[in-house]
Amino acid sequence: MSPENTYLAEVLDLIEDGVFAIDGDGDFYSNKVLQNLIELPANILTLQQFSEQIGMIADAKDRADLFEMLDNRKTGEVVLAVRSATGDDFDVSISLNKQVDSNILVGSIKRVERKAENNEGDLQWLLNSVFEAVEDGIFILEPQSMLIKRANQAASRIFGLSNESLFNQNVLSLLANQSRVGEISSMVVAKLPILKSVHIDLEMCRANGTFFPALHGIIEITSSDKQVIAWMWIVTDMTQRVFINRALVDLETRYRLLFDRTADPTLIIDAGTRKIIDANAAAESQLCYSHSELVGLNMDDITPYARRCAMERDFGSLGIGENNTIEGINLTKLGTEILVQISAVATDFEGRKVFIASCRDISQQKVLEIERLRIEKLDAVRKIAGGLAHEFSQPLQGLTTIVDLLGHPGLTIHAQEDLLRKIEPSVVRMVLLLEQMKKIVRIETKPYAGSNDIVDIEHSADE
């Protein structure tokens, strides 16, 4: 590099655009802006190195044009398609200009927008393909007269008519209600030039005489000089959608009827937010909230503070399809606590996990259960008392008889001694019964006095 050009690279760095220079020795100088733009490895290269760098990333034809311009020192401009190291595709414009007072060529490189080729034939093919691929019926109409000049295959299928029979037919002749032709025609002619598009809901007639609901969109087609050259009338057959909507309404009505008539209070709860998203009439009655008040409430709002952790533990880990039943407590709007049996199942609802929980009031059931246990205990006491009375009656009766005989004035000493010996077995029997009573671990009964049962002391004791 000649001495007068030693500072050339540093001077180029002062320029904000991507620029380069080529001196008479064939050395290529670039500034940092240019290096970043096309990823050059250094600011000073030979012309051959620069050509190779561009050659790796440029289109072959464009690369040849660039080489010819650089080799022959021609001034001019060439546009290259460049791919960066990160895979980003973009175009650059390379301009080369020869300075008047030296042998140095200077140029600039800048990024430009990629220009798509405007192939009229390809564009026409694309438009035709889209026109025929659309599911909705499309008519191209003569403005004002509304005569059909072209129809796509969907229009023929929807109306059951061939393209030939549709050609030059007034689109309004396909209306189910012909009495509205004048009204619709006047409305479209008046509004379309102002609004540029009109949307209406009209029932149409097929070739077989059946009617179907349809949505209509009418727009203007204009030329490059803004002149209206045609109208486009788009017909969307709503038969299936209406059927689906009716089915959904019917399904929702059935669900609502079943849900609301369920006797047990039932809640649908979002598993993520723990908020109530639906509740039946029984839940409204039990919790003293209206439906609008219940929807959006968090489960903590109807659960006593002391029970919240237990509720999260018992139901929070349920997977889809799993269920659990526990005893819990519901908190009403009035602050009343209701003992309930909660049965919950986790399921998928509209793409999110929810719990369907029924909350049966078991407070009365608990009262009945306590009463039942009390009666059972009383019955057990009665049976024990009966058993004791039966078991103690025999030795007591014997002792009573002995006492009566011992008091007889004519009883001999020998007879008295014989009676006294009979006291011990009765006492031993009573002591044994008392010991067995201490060891009772269960209640076994035996018949007594007809249909009544008493405790069998001997078989109820733990051996």
C-alpha positions as CSV (number, residue, x, y, z in Angstrom):
1,M,0.0,0.0,0.0
2,S,1.4,3.4,-1.0
3,P,2.3,5.8,1.9
4,E,-0.3,8.4,0.9
5,N,-3.0,5.8,1.4
6,T,-1.9,4.5,4.8
7,Y,-4.5,6.5,6.6
8,L,-7.3,5.8,4.1
9,A,-9.0,3.1,6.2
10,E,-9.1,5.4,9.2
11,V,-10.7,8.1,7.1
12,L,-13.3,5.8,5.8
13,D,-14.3,4.9,9.4
14,L,-15.4,8.5,9.9
15,I,-18.2,8.0,7.3
16,E,-21.5,6.8,8.7
17,D,-22.5,4.9,5.5
18,G,-21.0,1.6,4.4
19,V,-18.3,2.7,2.0
20,F,-15.1,1.2,0.4
21,A,-12.2,2.3,-1.8
22,I,-10.0,0.4,-4.3
23,D,-6.5,1.9,-5.0
24,G,-4.4,1.4,-8.0
25,D,-2.5,-1.6,-6.4
26,G,-5.8,-3.5,-6.1
27,D,-6.1,-3.1,-2.3
28,F,-9.7,-2.9,-0.9
29,Y,-10.4,-0.7,2.0
30,S,-13.7,-0.8,4.0
31,N,-15.1,1.0,7.0
32,K,-16.5,-0.7,10.1
33,V,-20.1,0.0,9.0
34,L,-19.5,-2.0,5.8
35,Q,-17.7,-4.8,7.7
36,N,-20.7,-5.2,9.9
37,L,-23.2,-5.1,7.0
38,I,-21.7,-7.9,4.9
39,E,-19.4,-9.5,7.6
40,L,-16.0,-8.7,6.2
41,P,-13.2,-10.2,8.3
42,A,-10.9,-7.0,8.1
43,N,-10.9,-3.4,7.0
44,I,-8.1,-3.9,4.5
45,L,-8.3,-6.8,2.0
46,T,-7.0,-7.5,-1.5
47,L,-9.6,-7.1,-4.2
48,Q,-9.4,-10.9,-4.8
49,Q,-10.2,-11.5,-1.1
50,F,-13.2,-9.2,-1.2
51,S,-14.4,-10.9,-4.4
52,E,-14.2,-14.3,-2.8
53,Q,-16.0,-13.1,0.3
54,I,-18.9,-11.7,-1.8
55,G,-18.7,-14.7,-4.0
56,M,-19.6,-17.1,-1.2
57,I,-22.8,-15.3,-0.4
58,A,-24.0,-13.8,-3.7
59,D,-26.1,-15.2,-6.5
60,A,-24.0,-16.6,-9.4
61,K,-25.3,-14.2,-12.0
62,D,-25.1,-11.1,-9.7
63,R,-21.6,-12.2,-8.7
64,A,-20.4,-12.4,-12.3
65,D,-21.7,-8.8,-12.8
66,L,-19.8,-7.6,-9.7
67,F,-16.6,-9.3,-10.7
68,E,-16.8,-7.7,-14.2
69,M,-17.4,-4.3,-12.6
70,L,-14.5,-4.6,-10.2
71,D,-12.0,-6.2,-12.6
72,N,-12.6,-3.6,-15.3
73,R,-12.9,-0.7,-12.8
74,K,-16.3,0.1,-14.3
75,T,-18.5,2.6,-12.6
76,G,-22.1,1.5,-12.0
77,E,-24.4,-0.3,-9.6
78,V,-25.2,-4.0,-9.0
79,V,-27.8,-5.5,-6.5
80,L,-26.7,-8.7,-4.8
81,A,-28.8,-11.2,-2.8
82,V,-26.7,-11.8,0.4
83,R,-27.1,-14.4,3.2
84,S,-25.5,-13.5,6.5
85,A,-23.7,-16.0,8.8
86,T,-26.9,-16.2,10.9
87,G,-28.9,-17.3,7.9
88,D,-30.6,-13.9,7.3
89,D,-31.3,-13.2,3.6
90,F,-31.2,-9.6,2.3
91,D,-30.3,-7.5,-0.7
92,V,-27.4,-5.0,-1.0
93,S,-26.8,-2.4,-3.6
94,I,-23.1,-1.9,-4.6
95,S,-22.2,1.4,-6.3
96,L,-18.8,2.1,-7.8
97,N,-17.6,5.6,-8.8
98,K,-14.2,6.7,-10.1
99,Q,-12.6,9.8,-8.5
100,V,-11.6,12.5,-10.9
101,D,-8.2,13.5,-9.4
102,S,-6.7,10.1,-8.5
103,N,-6.6,6.5,-9.5
104,I,-8.8,5.5,-6.5
105,L,-12.2,4.0,-7.0
106,V,-14.7,4.7,-4.3
107,G,-18.1,3.1,-3.7
108,S,-20.8,2.4,-1.2
109,I,-22.8,-0.6,-0.2
110,K,-26.2,-0.3,1.4
111,R,-29.0,-2.6,2.3
112,V,-32.1,-2.4,0.1
113,E,-35.6,-4.0,0.3
114,R,-36.0,-7.2,-1.6
115,K,-38.2,-6.7,-4.7
116,A,-40.6,-9.4,-5.6
117,E,-41.0,-10.1,-9.3
118,N,-44.4,-9.0,-10.6
119,N,-45.3,-11.8,-12.9
120,E,-48.8,-11.1,-14.2
121,G,-49.4,-14.6,-15.3
122,D,-48.4,-16.1,-12.0
123,L,-50.5,-13.5,-10.1
124,Q,-53.5,-14.3,-12.3
125,W,-53.1,-18.1,-11.6
126,L,-52.8,-17.4,-7.9
127,L,-56.0,-15.3,-7.8
128,N,-57.9,-18.0,-9.8
129,S,-56.7,-20.7,-7.4
130,V,-57.8,-18.7,-4.4
131,F,-61.1,-17.9,-6.1
132,E,-61.9,-21.6,-6.6
133,A,-60.5,-22.8,-3.3
134,V,-62.7,-20.6,-1.1
135,E,-65.5,-22.5,0.7
136,D,-67.9,-19.7,0.4
137,G,-69.8,-19.0,-2.8
138,I,-68.4,-16.0,-4.7
139,F,-70.1,-14.1,-7.5
140,I,-68.5,-11.5,-9.7
141,L,-71.3,-9.1,-10.7
142,E,-71.8,-6.4,-13.2
143,P,-72.2,-3.2,-11.1
144,Q,-75.7,-1.8,-10.6
145,S,-77.4,-4.5,-12.7
146,M,-76.1,-7.3,-10.4
147,L,-75.9,-9.8,-13.2
148,I,-73.5,-12.7,-12.5
149,K,-70.5,-12.7,-14.8
150,R,-68.5,-15.4,-13.0
151,A,-69.1,-17.8,-10.1
152,N,-66.7,-20.1,-8.3
153,Q,-67.3,-23.9,-7.7
154,A,-68.5,-23.3,-4.2
155,A,-71.3,-21.1,-5.5
156,S,-72.4,-23.8,-7.9
157,R,-72.3,-26.4,-5.2
158,I,-74.2,-24.3,-2.6
159,F,-77.0,-23.4,-5.0
160,G,-77.0,-26.6,-7.0
161,L,-76.6,-24.8,-10.3
162,S,-74.0,-25.0,-13.0
163,N,-71.8,-22.0,-13.9
164,E,-73.5,-21.8,-17.2
165,S,-76.9,-21.5,-15.7
166,L,-75.7,-18.9,-13.2
167,F,-74.1,-16.7,-15.9
168,N,-76.0,-13.5,-16.6
169,Q,-78.6,-14.4,-13.9
170,N,-79.4,-11.6,-11.4
171,V,-78.0,-12.6,-8.1
172,L,-81.2,-11.4,-6.3
173,S,-83.2,-14.1,-8.2
174,L,-81.7,-16.6,-5.8
175,L,-83.4,-14.9,-2.8
176,A,-85.9,-17.1,-1.0
177,N,-88.3,-14.2,-0.5
178,Q,-88.7,-12.6,-3.9
179,S,-90.9,-9.8,-2.5
180,R,-87.7,-8.3,-1.0
181,V,-85.8,-8.0,-4.3
182,G,-86.6,-4.3,-4.8
183,E,-85.8,-3.4,-1.2
184,I,-82.4,-5.3,-1.2
185,S,-81.4,-3.9,-4.6
186,S,-82.1,-0.3,-3.6
187,M,-80.3,-0.7,-0.3
188,V,-77.1,-2.2,-1.9
189,V,-77.0,0.3,-4.8
190,A,-77.4,3.2,-2.3
191,K,-75.0,2.0,0.4
192,L,-72.2,0.3,-1.5
193,P,-70.6,3.4,-3.1
194,I,-70.5,5.1,0.3
195,L,-69.6,2.2,2.6
196,K,-67.5,0.2,0.0
197,S,-68.8,-3.0,1.6
198,V,-72.3,-4.1,2.7
199,H,-73.1,-7.1,5.0
200,I,-76.6,-8.5,5.2
201,D,-78.4,-11.7,6.4
202,L,-80.7,-13.2,3.8
203,E,-82.4,-16.6,3.3
204,M,-81.5,-18.0,-0.1
205,C,-83.1,-20.7,-2.4
206,R,-81.4,-23.7,-3.9
207,A,-82.2,-25.2,-7.3
208,N,-84.2,-28.0,-5.6
209,G,-86.5,-25.4,-3.9
210,T,-85.1,-25.7,-0.4
211,F,-84.3,-22.6,1.6
212,F,-81.1,-22.0,3.6
213,P,-79.9,-19.2,5.8
214,A,-76.9,-17.2,4.5
215,L,-74.6,-14.3,5.3
216,H,-73.7,-12.0,2.5
217,G,-70.8,-9.6,1.9
218,I,-70.8,-7.3,-1.1
219,I,-67.7,-5.2,-1.9
220,E,-66.5,-3.1,-4.9
221,I,-63.7,-4.2,-7.1
222,T,-61.8,-1.2,-8.5
223,S,-59.1,-0.6,-11.1
224,S,-55.8,1.1,-10.6
225,D,-57.4,4.4,-11.4
226,K,-60.1,3.8,-8.7
227,Q,-62.9,3.0,-11.2
228,V,-65.5,0.4,-10.1
229,I,-65.2,-2.5,-12.6
230,A,-67.2,-5.1,-10.8
231,W,-69.0,-6.1,-7.5
232,M,-68.0,-9.2,-5.5
233,W,-70.9,-10.9,-3.8
234,I,-69.8,-13.5,-1.2
235,V,-72.4,-16.0,0.1
236,T,-71.7,-18.0,3.3
237,D,-74.1,-21.0,3.8
238,M,-75.1,-20.9,7.5
239,T,-77.1,-24.1,7.5
240,Q,-74.5,-26.2,9.3
241,R,-73.7,-23.4,11.7
242,V,-77.3,-22.8,12.5
243,F,-77.8,-26.6,13.1
244,I,-74.7,-26.7,15.3
245,N,-75.9,-23.6,17.2
246,R,-79.3,-25.2,17.8
247,A,-77.7,-28.4,18.9
248,L,-75.5,-26.6,21.3
249,V,-78.4,-24.6,22.7
250,D,-80.4,-27.8,23.1
251,L,-77.4,-29.5,24.8
252,E,-76.9,-26.6,27.1
253,T,-80.6,-26.5,27.9
254,R,-80.5,-30.2,28.8
255,Y,-77.4,-29.8,30.8
256,R,-78.9,-26.8,32.7
257,L,-82.1,-28.7,33.4
258,L,-80.3,-31.8,34.7
259,F,-77.8,-29.7,36.6
260,D,-80.4,-27.5,38.3
261,R,-82.7,-30.4,39.1
262,T,-80.0,-32.4,40.9
263,A,-81.1,-32.6,44.6
264,D,-77.6,-32.3,46.0
265,P,-75.9,-28.9,46.0
266,T,-73.4,-29.1,43.1
267,L,-70.5,-26.7,42.3
268,I,-68.1,-26.6,39.3
269,I,-64.8,-25.2,40.4
270,D,-61.7,-24.1,38.4
271,A,-58.9,-26.2,39.7
272,G,-56.3,-23.5,39.0
273,T,-58.0,-20.5,40.5
274,R,-60.2,-22.4,42.9
275,K,-63.1,-20.1,41.8
276,I,-66.6,-21.3,41.3
277,I,-67.6,-21.2,37.6
278,D,-71.1,-22.6,38.0
279,A,-73.6,-23.7,40.7
280,N,-77.0,-25.3,40.7
281,A,-80.2,-24.2,42.4
282,A,-79.6,-26.5,45.4
283,A,-76.2,-24.9,46.0
284,E,-77.8,-21.5,46.0
285,S,-80.4,-22.6,48.5
286,Q,-77.9,-24.3,50.8
287,L,-75.3,-21.5,50.8
288,C,-77.8,-18.6,50.8
289,Y,-76.2,-17.0,47.7
290,S,-77.8,-16.1,44.3
291,H,-76.3,-17.7,41.2
292,S,-74.6,-14.5,40.2
293,E,-73.1,-14.1,43.7
294,L,-71.7,-17.7,43.7
295,V,-70.1,-17.5,40.3
296,G,-66.6,-16.0,40.8
297,L,-66.4,-16.8,44.6
298,N,-63.3,-18.5,45.8
299,M,-63.7,-21.8,47.6
300,D,-62.1,-20.1,50.7
301,D,-65.2,-17.9,50.8
302,I,-67.5,-20.8,51.6
303,T,-65.0,-22.8,53.7
304,P,-64.3,-22.1,57.4
305,Y,-60.7,-21.0,57.9
306,A,-59.8,-24.1,60.0
307,R,-60.9,-26.4,57.1
308,R,-59.1,-24.7,54.1
309,C,-55.8,-26.5,54.3
310,A,-57.6,-29.9,54.6
311,M,-59.7,-29.1,51.5
312,E,-56.6,-28.2,49.5
313,R,-54.9,-31.4,50.7
314,D,-57.9,-33.7,50.0
315,F,-58.8,-32.3,46.5
316,G,-55.8,-30.3,45.2
317,S,-53.8,-33.4,44.1
318,L,-56.7,-35.1,42.2
319,G,-55.8,-35.9,38.6
320,I,-58.2,-35.9,35.7
321,G,-60.8,-38.7,36.2
322,E,-59.9,-39.2,39.9
323,N,-62.4,-38.6,42.7
324,N,-62.5,-38.4,46.5
325,T,-65.2,-38.2,49.2
326,I,-64.8,-36.6,52.6
327,E,-66.8,-35.0,55.4
328,G,-66.4,-31.2,55.3
329,I,-68.1,-28.0,56.4
330,N,-69.7,-25.4,54.1
331,L,-69.9,-21.8,55.3
332,T,-73.1,-20.0,54.2
333,K,-73.5,-16.3,53.4
334,L,-75.0,-15.8,56.8
335,G,-72.0,-17.4,58.5
336,T,-73.8,-20.6,59.4
337,E,-71.6,-23.8,59.2
338,I,-73.2,-26.8,57.6
339,L,-71.8,-30.3,58.0
340,V,-71.6,-31.8,54.4
341,Q,-70.4,-34.9,52.6
342,I,-68.3,-33.6,49.7
343,S,-67.8,-35.9,46.7
344,A,-65.6,-34.4,44.0
345,V,-64.3,-35.6,40.7
346,A,-61.6,-33.9,38.6
347,T,-62.4,-33.5,34.8
348,D,-61.5,-31.5,31.7
349,F,-63.9,-28.7,30.8
350,E,-63.2,-26.4,27.8
351,G,-59.5,-27.2,28.0
352,R,-59.0,-26.6,31.7
353,K,-59.1,-28.8,34.8
354,V,-62.2,-28.4,37.0
355,F,-63.7,-30.1,40.0
356,I,-67.4,-31.1,40.0
357,A,-68.3,-31.2,43.7
358,S,-71.6,-32.3,45.3
359,C,-72.1,-31.1,48.9
360,R,-74.8,-33.2,50.6
361,D,-76.0,-31.9,53.9
362,I,-75.4,-34.6,56.5
363,S,-76.1,-32.5,59.6
364,Q,-79.5,-34.1,60.2
365,Q,-78.0,-37.5,59.4
366,K,-75.3,-36.9,62.0
367,V,-78.1,-36.1,64.6
368,L,-79.8,-39.4,63.7
369,E,-76.5,-41.2,63.9
370,I,-75.9,-39.9,67.4
371,E,-79.4,-40.8,68.4
372,R,-78.9,-44.3,67.0
373,L,-75.7,-44.8,68.9
374,R,-77.4,-43.5,72.1
375,I,-80.2,-46.0,71.6
376,E,-77.7,-48.8,70.9
377,K,-75.9,-48.0,74.1
378,L,-79.1,-47.9,76.1
379,D,-80.1,-51.2,74.6
380,A,-76.7,-52.6,75.5
381,V,-77.1,-51.4,79.1
382,R,-80.6,-53.0,79.2
383,K,-79.2,-56.3,78.0
384,I,-76.3,-56.2,80.5
385,A,-78.8,-55.4,83.3
386,G,-81.0,-58.2,82.2
387,G,-78.1,-60.6,82.1
388,L,-76.9,-59.6,85.5
389,A,-80.4,-59.9,86.9
390,H,-80.7,-63.4,85.4
391,E,-77.3,-64.6,86.6
392,F,-77.5,-63.2,90.1
393,S,-81.1,-64.3,90.6
394,Q,-80.3,-68.0,91.1
395,P,-77.6,-67.6,93.9
396,L,-79.6,-64.8,95.5
397,Q,-82.7,-66.9,95.6
398,G,-80.7,-69.8,97.2
399,L,-79.3,-67.4,99.8
400,T,-82.8,-66.1,100.6
401,T,-84.2,-69.6,101.1
402,I,-81.3,-70.5,103.4
403,V,-81.8,-67.4,105.5
404,D,-85.5,-68.2,105.8
405,L,-84.8,-71.8,106.9
406,L,-82.1,-70.8,109.4
407,G,-84.7,-68.7,111.2
408,H,-87.1,-71.7,111.6
409,P,-87.4,-72.5,115.5
410,G,-87.5,-76.3,115.1
411,L,-84.4,-76.6,112.9
412,T,-81.8,-79.0,114.3
413,I,-78.1,-78.2,114.6
414,H,-77.2,-80.8,111.9
415,A,-79.7,-79.1,109.5
416,Q,-78.3,-75.7,110.3
417,E,-74.8,-76.8,109.5
418,D,-76.0,-78.4,106.3
419,L,-77.6,-75.0,105.3
420,L,-74.6,-73.0,106.2
421,R,-72.4,-75.2,103.9
422,K,-74.7,-74.3,101.0
423,I,-74.1,-70.6,101.4
424,E,-70.5,-70.7,100.1
425,P,-71.2,-72.0,96.5
426,S,-73.8,-69.2,96.0
427,V,-71.3,-66.6,97.1
428,V,-68.5,-68.0,95.0
429,R,-70.9,-67.9,92.0
430,M,-71.7,-64.3,92.6
431,V,-68.0,-63.4,93.0
432,L,-67.2,-65.2,89.7
433,L,-70.0,-63.2,87.9
434,L,-68.5,-60.0,89.2
435,E,-65.0,-61.0,87.9
436,Q,-66.5,-61.9,84.5
437,M,-68.2,-58.5,84.3
438,K,-64.9,-56.7,84.6
439,K,-63.6,-58.7,81.6
440,I,-66.5,-57.9,79.2
441,V,-65.1,-56.9,75.8
442,R,-68.1,-57.7,73.6
443,I,-71.7,-58.3,74.0
444,E,-73.2,-61.7,73.2
445,T,-76.8,-62.4,74.0
446,K,-79.0,-65.3,74.7
447,P,-82.8,-65.6,74.6
448,Y,-84.7,-64.7,77.7
449,A,-88.4,-64.5,78.5
450,G,-89.7,-65.2,75.1
451,S,-88.4,-62.7,72.4
452,N,-86.2,-60.6,74.7
453,D,-82.4,-61.1,74.7
454,I,-80.1,-60.6,77.6
455,V,-76.3,-60.5,77.8
456,D,-74.6,-63.8,78.1
457,I,-72.0,-62.8,80.7
458,E,-69.9,-65.9,80.4
459,H,-69.5,-65.7,76.6
460,S,-69.0,-61.9,76.6
461,A,-66.0,-62.0,78.9
462,D,-62.4,-62.1,77.6
463,E,-61.1,-65.5,78.6
